[in-house]
Amino acid sequence: MTTPHPLADRLPAVYVEDGFTARFLAALDEVLAPVFTTLDGFAGYLDPRLAPEDFLEWLAHWVALDVGEGWPVAQRRALVARAVELHRWRGTRRGLAEHVALLTGGDVEVRDSGGCTSTDRPGLAVAEDPPSVHVRVRVARPGEVDRTRLAAAIAGAVPAHVAVDLEVVGE
C-alpha cells in the first residue's frame, strides 16, 4: 500500500541517497499507510450515514442510544443520526412518536393516561388507574412490522411502570 505522505520526502537531502535509510523508510511507509487512510476517513466513521455497519453499534452507545438487535441498517442509521433530538424529547408523546416513526416509517399516534396525582397524607393511594400508553402505527404493510421488537423498543422508551399497548394497522 502506498502512502500519500512518504517519509523520505521529509528528510534532508543528505539522507535521501542512503540506500539503508530509503529501504527503512519505505518499510515504515508501508506500516503507516493504513493509519493515514484511517485518519483521512475518520469523519466518515463518526457520521452514522456513512459509518461502517459494524461501527454503527459503537456510535449508538456513544450517544447513549440502545438501538436493539435485528433492526435494518437504515433504521439504525436514522436512530443514531437523530439521537440528540430523540433524547431532547425522551419521555414525551412527541419523542415516543418520533422514535416509533423512525423504526417503522409509519404514521404514529400516541395516547397516554397522562396526569399526575399526589397526596399529603401517608398511606393513601396515589393513583386510581395505572399509567399506560397506547401507540397506534399506520403502515402500508402491517404484516411486515415485527410487533415484538417494536413493543420492546417502546417499553424501553417509557418509564418501567407504564403499561404499553401497541396497535399496528394498515393505511
N, C-alpha and C positions, 0 to 999 in steps of 0.2 A: 504494500500500500504506500502510495506516495503522500508526502505531506505538502501542504501549501506554504509551509514556513520551514524550509530546510535550515538546520543549524549551521551548516557550513557557510551559508550566506552571511552569517553574523560574525564570522571570525576575521581577525586581522589577516591581511594578505600573506604574511609570513607563514601562517599555519595551513593555508589552503593547499599549498604544494606538497605538504607532507602526506604520504600515502596512508600511514597508520591512522592519522587524525581523520582523514577523509573516510576511511572504512569504518572507524569507530563512530563517527557522527552519522554515517548512513545507517548503521545499526540502531542508533538512538532514534533517528528519524522514523524508522520502521516501527519502533515501540511507541513513539509519541503520536504517530499519525491517527490512531483510533481516539486518542484523548482529544486532539484538536477537532476531529469530526464530531465527537460527542458534545464538546463545548460549543461548537458552531451551531449545533442543532438543539441546544439546551432549552431555548424558548419554546420549541415545539413540544418538549416533554411537559412543560407547565401549562400548556393550552389543552383543555380537555377535548377540544375538537380535533386536535392533531396528535395527541399523545398516543404512544403505542398501547394497544389494548391491555397488555399485562401491567402497564404502569398506571392505568386509569384507577385501579383499586387503591393504589397509594395516594393518588391525588384526592380521592374521595375521603380517605382518612385524614389527610392534611386539612381538609375543610370541614372536618367533624360531621361527615355525612355517611350514614350506613346505607349503601346502595342496595345491598342484598344480592344474593346469587341468582342467576338464571334470567335476569332481565336482558333484553337485547342491548347490544353495544350502543345503538343510537339513543336509547332511553338513558343509559348510564351516563353517556357523554352530556346529554341535556341536563340531567340532575346535577352533575358536578359543575357544569358551567353556570347553573342558576343557584348554586348552593348559598351564596350570600343573601340573595333575595329570599330564598326559602327560609333561611334562619331568621331573617328580619320579620317574617310573618308567621313563624312557627307558633303553634298553639292557638291560631285563629282559624275561622272558617275560610278566609281567603287563602291562607297558607296551605291548609289541607286541600282545598280545591285545586290550587296550582300544582301541588305535589302529585295529586292523583291524575290531573290532566297531563302532566309530563310523562307519567307512567303508562297511560292508556291512549293518549291522543284524542280522548273524547271530551264531550261537554259534561261538566261536573256540577252537581248541585249538592250542597252540604247543609243539613239542618241539624242543629244540636238542641239539647234540652235547655241549655243556657241558664242564666241566673246564678245567684249565689245566696246562701242563707247563713245566718249566724244566730247565736243566742248568747245572752249574758248570764244564763243560769247553767251551771254544770249538770250533766246527766240528761239533759233534754236532747231529743233527736234533732239533728240539724237539717237534714234534707228529707223531704217527703218522697220524692221519686229519685231513683238512682240516675246519675248523669249518663247521657247517651248521645251518640252521634249517628245520624243516618246519612249515608253517602249514596247518591244515585248517579250512575255514569251512563251516558248515552253514547254508544259507539256504533259504527256501521255493522260490525260483525261481533256480536256479544259472545258467541261461542268460542272465539279466539282469545278471550280475556282469561288469564289464569286467576280465578277468583281467590283461591287460597293464598297465593303470593301477594295479591293486591290487598286482601284483608289483613295480612300480616304487616304490610307496609303502612297501612292506615293505623293499625293498632300501635305500631311503633312511633307514629307521629302524634298520637293523642295521649293524654295522661293515662296512667295504668288503670285507674279506677273507672274509666269511661267505657261503657259498652259500645261496640261497633256493630252497626247494621249496614250491610253492603247490598246494593241492588244494581245490577248491570242490565241495561235494556237496549234495544235497538233504536236507531234514529227514526 
